[in-house]
Amino acid sequence: MITVSINGAIRQFPDPLSVAALIGEMGLSGKRIALERNGEIVPRSAFAAQQLADGDRLEVVVAVGGG
């Protein structure tokens, strides 16, 4: 089991997962988002390759369009 902090909220997952899998679990697939892992921006091209680890701190920001 791994425990990660997402925007300050603690979440637990039974198995390690990638950033891409987390985004899918959060219902954010296909949305324009920025993700920071432990203080460093994760490029969208690296989402599938980045495996989350126990204790990771994530900040997820969803881009909102408007006029």
N, CA, C and O atoms as a Tinker XYZ file with bonds, in Angstrom:
   268  protein
     1  N      0.849000   -1.178000    0.000000    73     2
     2  CA     0.000000    0.000000    0.000000    64     1     3
     3  C      0.894000    1.240000    0.000000    63     2     4     5
     4  O      1.896000    1.294000    0.713000    81     3
     5  N      0.523000    2.224000   -0.800000    73     3     6
     6  CA     1.260000    3.490000   -0.786000    64     5     7
     7  C      0.327000    4.614000   -0.357000    63     6     8     9
     8  O     -0.876000    4.587000   -0.620000    81     7
     9  N      0.908000    5.591000    0.303000    73     7    10
    10  CA     0.174000    6.764000    0.762000    64     9    11
    11  C      0.797000    7.992000    0.106000    63    10    12    13
    12  O      2.008000    8.198000    0.184000    81    11
    13  N     -0.036000    8.806000   -0.541000    73    11    14
    14  CA     0.437000   10.037000   -1.168000    64    13    15
    15  C     -0.464000   11.195000   -0.734000    63    14    16    17
    16  O     -1.617000   10.994000   -0.352000    81    15
    17  N      0.077000   12.390000   -0.799000    73    15    18
    18  CA    -0.683000   13.600000   -0.506000    64    17    19
    19  C     -1.009000   14.264000   -1.838000    63    18    20    21
    20  O     -0.108000   14.558000   -2.623000    81    19
    21  N     -2.290000   14.500000   -2.094000    73    19    22
    22  CA    -2.725000   15.147000   -3.333000    64    21    23
    23  C     -3.439000   16.436000   -2.959000    63    22    24    25
    24  O     -4.525000   16.406000   -2.380000    81    23
    25  N     -2.830000   17.563000   -3.290000    73    23    26
    26  CA    -3.370000   18.878000   -2.941000    64    25    27
    27  C     -3.688000   18.953000   -1.440000    63    26    28    29
    28  O     -4.693000   19.536000   -1.034000    81    27
    29  N     -2.821000   18.356000   -0.639000    73    27    30
    30  CA    -2.964000   18.413000    0.809000    64    29    31
    31  C     -3.833000   17.329000    1.419000    63    30    32    33
    32  O     -3.891000   17.212000    2.643000    81    31
    33  N     -4.510000   16.536000    0.604000    73    31    34
    34  CA    -5.360000   15.450000    1.104000    64    33    35
    35  C     -4.614000   14.121000    0.978000    63    34    36    37
    36  O     -4.022000   13.829000   -0.061000    81    35
    37  N     -4.648000   13.332000    2.031000    73    35    38
    38  CA    -3.974000   12.044000    2.034000    64    37    39
    39  C     -4.843000   11.007000    1.330000    63    38    40    41
    40  O     -6.031000   10.874000    1.625000    81    39
    41  N     -4.232000   10.267000    0.389000    73    39    42
    42  CA    -4.926000    9.176000   -0.311000    64    41    43
    43  C     -4.059000    7.942000   -0.242000    63    42    44    45
    44  O     -2.832000    8.030000   -0.286000    81    43
    45  N     -4.697000    6.789000   -0.133000    73    43    46
    46  CA    -3.974000    5.522000   -0.101000    64    45    47
    47  C     -4.400000    4.668000   -1.286000    63    46    48    49
    48  O     -5.564000    4.669000   -1.689000    81    47
    49  N     -3.431000    3.937000   -1.836000    73    47    50
    50  CA    -3.679000    3.047000   -2.960000    64    49    51
    51  C     -3.082000    1.691000   -2.632000    63    50    52    53
    52  O     -2.001000    1.618000   -2.048000    81    51
    53  N     -3.774000    0.606000   -3.002000    73    51    54
    54  CA    -3.292000   -0.725000   -2.642000    64    53    55
    55  C     -1.997000   -1.112000   -3.356000    63    54    56    57
    56  O     -1.203000   -1.884000   -2.818000    81    55
    57  N     -1.777000   -0.587000   -4.553000    73    55    58
    58  CA    -0.592000   -0.922000   -5.341000    64    57    59
    59  C      0.037000    0.355000   -5.887000    63    58    60    61
    60  O     -0.646000    1.365000   -6.054000    81    59
    61  N      1.343000    0.308000   -6.167000    73    59    62
    62  CA     1.969000    1.467000   -6.820000    64    61    63
    63  C      1.272000    1.745000   -8.156000    63    62    64    65
    64  O      0.791000    0.823000   -8.816000    81    63
    65  N      1.224000    3.002000   -8.542000    73    63    66
    66  CA     0.612000    3.370000   -9.806000    64    65    67
    67  C      1.369000    4.518000  -10.433000    63    66    68    69
    68  O      2.124000    5.229000   -9.769000    81    67
    69  N      1.152000    4.685000  -11.724000    73    67    70
    70  CA     1.805000    5.772000  -12.453000    64    69    71
    71  C      1.007000    7.055000  -12.293000    63    70    72    73
    72  O     -0.147000    7.040000  -11.863000    81    71
    73  N      1.637000    8.153000  -12.644000    73    71    74
    74  CA     0.936000    9.443000  -12.629000    64    73    75
    75  C     -0.256000    9.371000  -13.584000    63    74    76    77
    76  O     -1.331000    9.881000  -13.270000    81    75
    77  N     -0.073000    8.740000  -14.752000    73    75    78
    78  CA    -1.164000    8.627000  -15.728000    64    77    79
    79  C     -2.345000    7.857000  -15.135000    63    78    80    81
    80  O     -3.497000    8.244000  -15.336000    81    79
    81  N     -2.068000    6.764000  -14.403000    73    79    82
    82  CA    -3.146000    5.981000  -13.780000    64    81    83
    83  C     -3.850000    6.804000  -12.707000    63    82    84    85
    84  O     -5.071000    6.726000  -12.571000    81    83
    85  N     -3.103000    7.583000  -11.951000    73    83    86
    86  CA    -3.705000    8.440000  -10.926000    64    85    87
    87  C     -4.637000    9.459000  -11.558000    63    86    88    89
    88  O     -5.741000    9.689000  -11.065000    81    87
    89  N     -4.191000   10.070000  -12.652000    73    87    90
    90  CA    -5.012000   11.068000  -13.353000    64    89    91
    91  C     -6.329000   10.425000  -13.801000    63    90    92    93
    92  O     -7.393000   11.036000  -13.695000    81    91
    93  N     -6.247000    9.192000  -14.299000    73    91    94
    94  CA    -7.447000    8.469000  -14.695000    64    93    95
    95  C     -8.362000    8.209000  -13.508000    63    94    96    97
    96  O     -9.578000    8.375000  -13.609000    81    95
    97  N     -7.781000    7.800000  -12.379000    73    95    98
    98  CA    -8.572000    7.544000  -11.162000    64    97    99
    99  C     -9.270000    8.801000  -10.673000    63    98   100   101
   100  O    -10.365000    8.732000  -10.114000    81    99
   101  N     -8.641000    9.943000  -10.883000    73    99   102
   102  CA    -9.209000   11.214000  -10.438000    64   101   103
   103  C    -10.237000   11.767000  -11.427000    63   102   104   105
   104  O    -10.862000   12.794000  -11.163000    81   103
   105  N    -10.414000   11.083000  -12.573000    73   103   106
   106  CA   -11.369000   11.543000  -13.575000    64   105   107
   107  C    -10.886000   12.752000  -14.356000    63   106   108   109
   108  O    -11.689000   13.539000  -14.858000    81   107
   109  N     -9.562000   12.898000  -14.458000    73   107   110
   110  CA    -9.003000   14.068000  -15.135000    64   109   111
   111  C     -8.383000   13.736000  -16.490000    63   110   112   113
   112  O     -7.735000   14.590000  -17.096000    81   111
   113  N     -8.570000   12.517000  -16.970000    73   111   114
   114  CA    -8.017000   12.140000  -18.274000    64   113   115
   115  C     -8.569000   13.060000  -19.359000    63   114   116   117
   116  O     -9.766000   13.343000  -19.402000    81   115
   117  N     -7.682000   13.516000  -20.226000    73   115   118
   118  CA    -8.093000   14.384000  -21.325000    64   117   119
   119  C     -8.214000   15.849000  -20.955000    63   118   120   121
   120  O     -8.437000   16.687000  -21.830000    81   119
   121  N     -8.072000   16.178000  -19.677000    73   119   122
   122  CA    -8.159000   17.583000  -19.251000    64   121   123
   123  C     -6.766000   18.201000  -19.263000    63   122   124   125
   124  O     -5.757000   17.499000  -19.189000    81   123
   125  N     -6.733000   19.506000  -19.355000    73   123   126
   126  CA    -5.452000   20.227000  -19.300000    64   125   127
   127  C     -5.077000   20.420000  -17.839000    63   126   128   129
   128  O     -5.719000   21.177000  -17.111000    81   127
   129  N     -4.033000   19.727000  -17.429000    73   127   130
   130  CA    -3.614000   19.824000  -16.035000    64   129   131
   131  C     -2.112000   20.051000  -15.955000    63   130   132   133
   132  O     -1.366000   19.770000  -16.892000    81   131
   133  N     -1.702000   20.560000  -14.826000    73   131   134
   134  CA    -0.282000   20.656000  -14.468000    64   133   135
   135  C     -0.122000   19.844000  -13.193000    63   134   136   137
   136  O     -0.973000   19.893000  -12.305000    81   135
   137  N      0.976000   19.094000  -13.108000    73   135   138
   138  CA     1.194000   18.254000  -11.942000    64   137   139
   139  C      2.612000   18.460000  -11.415000    63   138   140   141
   140  O      3.591000   18.412000  -12.159000    81   139
   141  N      2.683000   18.687000  -10.123000    73   139   142
   142  CA     3.964000   18.851000   -9.437000    64   141   143
   143  C      4.121000   17.684000   -8.470000    63   142   144   145
   144  O      3.219000   17.378000   -7.690000    81   143
   145  N      5.281000   17.041000   -8.538000    73   143   146
   146  CA     5.571000   15.910000   -7.648000    64   145   147
   147  C      6.781000   16.261000   -6.800000    63   146   148   149
   148  O      7.877000   16.458000   -7.324000    81   147
   149  N      6.586000   16.337000   -5.506000    73   147   150
   150  CA     7.671000   16.653000   -4.569000    64   149   151
   151  C      8.421000   17.926000   -4.975000    63   150   152   153
   152  O      9.648000   17.992000   -4.899000    81   151
   153  N      7.664000   18.924000   -5.403000    73   151   154
   154  CA     8.250000   20.225000   -5.721000    64   153   155
   155  C      8.769000   20.382000   -7.138000    63   154   156   157
   156  O      9.293000   21.441000   -7.482000    81   155
   157  N      8.636000   19.348000   -7.977000    73   155   158
   158  CA     9.117000   19.429000   -9.355000    64   157   159
   159  C      7.982000   19.150000  -10.328000    63   158   160   161
   160  O      7.203000   18.216000  -10.139000    81   159
   161  N      7.895000   19.974000  -11.378000    73   159   162
   162  CA     6.869000   19.795000  -12.403000    64   161   163
   163  C      7.134000   18.494000  -13.157000    63   162   164   165
   164  O      8.270000   18.210000  -13.538000    81   163
   165  N      6.085000   17.711000  -13.370000    73   163   166
   166  CA     6.186000   16.489000  -14.168000    64   165   167
   167  C      5.626000   16.805000  -15.552000    63   166   168   169
   168  O      4.447000   17.137000  -15.673000    81   167
   169  N      6.454000   16.707000  -16.607000    73   167   170
   170  CA     5.940000   16.966000  -17.960000    64   169   171
   171  C      4.886000   15.934000  -18.345000    63   170   172   173
   172  O      4.976000   14.769000  -17.957000    81   171
   173  N      3.897000   16.364000  -19.102000    73   171   174
   174  CA     2.826000   15.470000  -19.533000    64   173   175
   175  C      3.399000   14.238000  -20.238000    63   174   176   177
   176  O      2.859000   13.140000  -20.101000    81   175
   177  N      4.473000   14.410000  -20.980000    73   175   178
   178  CA     5.077000   13.290000  -21.713000    64   177   179
   179  C      5.643000   12.225000  -20.770000    63   178   180   181
   180  O      5.909000   11.103000  -21.201000    81   179
   181  N      5.831000   12.561000  -19.493000    73   179   182
   182  CA     6.396000   11.615000  -18.523000    64   181   183
   183  C      5.334000   10.996000  -17.611000    63   182   184   185
   184  O      5.676000   10.189000  -16.746000    81   183
   185  N      4.065000   11.349000  -17.777000    73   183   186
   186  CA     3.019000   10.852000  -16.882000    64   185   187
   187  C      2.986000    9.322000  -16.823000    63   186   188   189
   188  O      2.877000    8.751000  -15.738000    81   187
   189  N      3.080000    8.653000  -17.978000    73   187   190
   190  CA     2.980000    7.191000  -18.002000    64   189   191
   191  C      4.200000    6.529000  -17.367000    63   190   192   193
   192  O      4.082000    5.447000  -16.791000    81   191
   193  N      5.355000    7.154000  -17.463000    73   191   194
   194  CA     6.598000    6.555000  -16.963000    64   193   195
   195  C      6.852000    6.843000  -15.486000    63   194   196   197
   196  O      7.598000    6.108000  -14.839000    81   195
   197  N      6.248000    7.893000  -14.942000    73   195   198
   198  CA     6.482000    8.272000  -13.549000    64   197   199
   199  C      5.665000    7.400000  -12.606000    63   198   200   201
   200  O      4.437000    7.481000  -12.595000    81   199
   201  N      6.330000    6.573000  -11.820000    73   199   202
   202  CA     5.659000    5.750000  -10.820000    64   201   203
   203  C      5.618000    6.510000   -9.500000    63   202   204   205
   204  O      6.625000    7.067000   -9.064000    81   203
   205  N      4.453000    6.529000   -8.869000    73   203   206
   206  CA     4.328000    7.176000   -7.571000    64   205   207
   207  C      4.947000    6.302000   -6.491000    63   206   208   209
   208  O      4.919000    5.074000   -6.577000    81   207
   209  N      5.500000    6.942000   -5.482000    73   207   210
   210  CA     6.133000    6.232000   -4.372000    64   209   211
   211  C      5.461000    6.652000   -3.070000    63   210   212   213
   212  O      4.861000    7.724000   -2.977000    81   211
   213  N      5.573000    5.792000   -2.078000    73   211   214
   214  CA     5.004000    6.076000   -0.766000    64   213   215
   215  C      5.568000    7.396000   -0.245000    63   214   216   217
   216  O      6.782000    7.598000   -0.236000    81   215
   217  N      4.686000    8.289000    0.187000    73   215   218
   218  CA     5.102000    9.565000    0.752000    64   217   219
   219  C      5.196000   10.708000   -0.244000    63   218   220   221
   220  O      5.502000   11.834000    0.146000    81   219
   221  N      4.940000   10.445000   -1.531000    73   219   222
   222  CA     4.987000   11.527000   -2.526000    64   221   223
   223  C      3.979000   12.614000   -2.175000    63   222   224   225
   224  O      2.896000   12.339000   -1.659000    81   223
   225  N      4.363000   13.865000   -2.470000    73   223   226
   226  CA     3.479000   15.019000   -2.308000    64   225   227
   227  C      3.168000   15.566000   -3.698000    63   226   228   229
   228  O      4.072000   15.988000   -4.420000    81   227
   229  N      1.902000   15.560000   -4.068000    73   227   230
   230  CA     1.481000   16.012000   -5.385000    64   229   231
   231  C      0.596000   17.235000   -5.291000    63   230   232   233
   232  O     -0.228000   17.366000   -4.385000    81   231
   233  N      0.785000   18.123000   -6.244000    73   231   234
   234  CA    -0.128000   19.258000   -6.427000    64   233   235
   235  C     -0.643000   19.153000   -7.851000    63   234   236   237
   236  O      0.142000   19.106000   -8.798000    81   235
   237  N     -1.959000   19.115000   -8.005000    73   235   238
   238  CA    -2.586000   18.995000   -9.312000    64   237   239
   239  C     -3.429000   20.236000   -9.542000    63   238   240   241
   240  O     -4.266000   20.594000   -8.714000    81   239
   241  N     -3.200000   20.892000  -10.682000    73   239   242
   242  CA    -3.953000   22.096000  -11.047000    64   241   243
   243  C     -4.617000   21.844000  -12.388000    63   242   244   245
   244  O     -3.959000   21.447000  -13.350000    81   243
   245  N     -5.916000   22.074000  -12.450000    73   243   246
   246  CA    -6.672000   21.908000  -13.680000    64   245   247
   247  C     -6.861000   23.276000  -14.313000    63   246   248   249
   248  O     -7.344000   24.210000  -13.672000    81   247
   249  N     -6.472000   23.385000  -15.590000    73   247   250
   250  CA    -6.627000   24.646000  -16.316000    64   249   251
   251  C     -8.098000   24.880000  -16.627000    63   250   252   253
   252  O     -8.802000   23.969000  -17.063000    81   251
   253  N     -8.562000   26.114000  -16.399000    73   251   254
   254  CA    -9.945000   26.468000  -16.657000    64   253   255
   255  C     -9.950000   27.587000  -17.688000    63   254   256   257
   256  O     -9.278000   28.604000  -17.520000    81   255
   257  N    -10.716000   27.387000  -18.756000    73   255   258
   258  CA   -10.819000   28.416000  -19.789000    64   257   259
   259  C    -11.935000   29.388000  -19.457000    63   258   260   261
   260  O    -12.845000   29.081000  -18.687000    81   259
   261  N    -11.845000   30.531000  -20.037000    73   259   262
   262  CA   -12.885000   31.521000  -19.789000    64   261   263
   263  C    -12.582000   32.796000  -20.543000    63   262   264   265
   264  O    -11.543000   32.932000  -21.188000    81   263
   265  N    -13.503000   33.712000  -20.447000    73   263   266
   266  CA   -13.307000   34.938000  -21.199000    64   265   267
   267  C    -13.371000   36.156000  -20.364000    63   266   268
   268  O    -13.221000   37.264000  -20.877000    81   267
